[in-house]
Amino acid sequence: MAKSLRELEETLEEHNFLRTHKSFLVNLNHIIKYVRIDGGYLVMSNGDKVAVSRRKKEELMKLF
């Protein structure tokens, strides 16, 4: 892919995407739940587990 994750984040944030970690950009419509153990992670609709950084946790909690 020719774009950086930062560029994708800027493009997609108006389409209900959020960067939850330095390596992850997620569609908020596909979050099933937030699990607080092991530092915190999201369970997505396809069953994937996605890490949430400490800095992004607060931003994510404001959305729900």
C-alpha positions in Angstrom: 0.0 0.0 0.0 1.3 3.4 -0.9 -0.3 5.4 1.9 0.8 5.4 5.5 -1.5 4.4 8.3 -1.6 8.1 9.4 -2.8 9.1 5.9 -5.5 6.4 6.0 -6.6 7.5 9.4 -7.1 11.1 8.3 -9.0 9.9 5.2 -11.2 7.4 7.1 -12.0 9.1 10.4 -15.0 10.8 8.9 -16.2 7.3 7.9 -16.4 5.9 11.4 -12.9 4.6 11.7 -10.6 5.0 14.7 -7.0 4.3 15.2 -6.8 2.2 18.4 -3.1 1.5 18.5 0.0 2.5 16.4 -0.7 -0.6 14.2 -4.5 -0.7 14.1 -7.2 1.3 12.4 -10.7 -0.2 13.0 -14.2 0.4 11.7 -16.3 1.3 14.8 -19.4 -0.4 13.3 -17.7 -3.8 13.7 -16.7 -3.6 17.4 -18.5 -6.3 19.4 -17.0 -5.5 22.8 -14.1 -4.0 24.7 -12.3 -6.3 27.1 -10.3 -4.6 29.9 -8.0 -7.5 30.8 -4.5 -7.8 29.3 -4.1 -4.1 28.8 -7.4 -3.8 26.9 -8.5 -5.0 23.5 -11.5 -5.0 21.2 -13.3 -8.0 19.9 -14.4 -7.4 16.3 -17.4 -8.8 14.4 -15.1 -11.3 12.6 -13.6 -12.6 15.9 -10.3 -10.7 15.6 -8.8 -9.2 18.8 -7.4 -5.7 18.3 -5.1 -4.0 20.9 -6.1 -0.6 22.3 -3.3 1.7 23.5 -3.5 3.5 26.8 -3.7 6.8 25.0 -6.5 5.7 22.7 -8.6 4.0 25.4 -10.0 7.2 26.7 -10.9 8.4 23.3 -12.6 5.1 22.5 -14.6 5.2 25.8 -16.0 8.6 24.9 -17.5 7.2 21.8 -19.6 4.5 23.7 
